[in-house]
C-alpha cells in the first residue's frame, strides 16, 4: 500500500502532552494518528476513547475513603441486608 504525508498544525503544549500519553501507551504520534484515521473510516465517525487507567481526583478520594473505612476497626460490618436495615432503623 502506498503512503502519503499528512501535515497537522497543533499547539506545542497539546503535542507534548499527547506524546507523553502515547509513550505511556507504547505508541508514537504517527501510530496514534493512523489508529484514529483507520478506525474513523471503519466506524464511519469519531471512533473511540483511549484513556489511561488513572482515576480523577474525585474517584481517587472516594477510593482512599473506602480503603480507610474498610480498614477501620471501629466500622461496623453487616453480614446481610436485613441486619443493615435494622441498624439503619435504630
N, C-alpha and C positions, 0 to 999 in steps of 0.2 A: 504494500500500500504506500502510495506517495504521501509525503507530508508537506505542510506549508507553515509558514511563520505566522504568528499572531502577536501583535503588539498591543499591550494593555497599559493604560496610564492609571496609576493609583498613587495615593499619597504615601509618602515614605513610612510613616508610622504604621499604617494598616499593613503594608507589605512586610515590615519587620515583625509585627505581631503574628501575621499569618505564617510566616516562615518558622517562627518558634513553635506554633501549634503543629504544623506539618512535620517538623523534625521530631516532635514527641510521638507523632503517629507513624513515623518511619517512612515518610514520603517527602518528595521535594515539590516545589511550586509547579513545575511542568506536569508532574504526575497528578497533582491535585486538580489542576485546571482540566487536564484530559479526562479525569474521572467525572468531573462536573459536566463537561460538554457531552461525553458519550452517554451518560445517564440521562441528561436532559433530552437528548434525541430519543433514547429508548422509551422514556416515560412521557414524552411529549409535554414537558414543562419543567419547572424547578423541581429537582428530584428528591432531595434527601437532606437530612440533618446529620452532620458528622461531628459529634461532641466528645470531648474528653470526659471521663467519668470523675468529675470533680464537683462536689455539691456546692451550691451557692451558700452565702453566709447564713441565711435563714435555716436552710436544711442542716448545715454544719452545726449550728447552735442547737437545733432540735435533737440531732444525733447525740451531741455531748450531754444534753439534759437527760435523754433517755438512758444513756450509759450510767450517769450519776444516780438516777432513780433505781435502776436495776441493781446497782452495787450498794445501795444504801440499806443497811441492816434494819433501819427504823421503818422502812417502807413495807406496808402490809401487802401480802400477796393473796390471791384467791384461786382456789382450785377449780371453781366452776362459776357459771353465770349467776346462779341462784345466790351463792354466798356474796358475790359482788353486789347484787341488787339489795340484799338485806343490809349490807354495810352502808350503802348509799341512802337507805331509808332511815338510818339511825340519826 
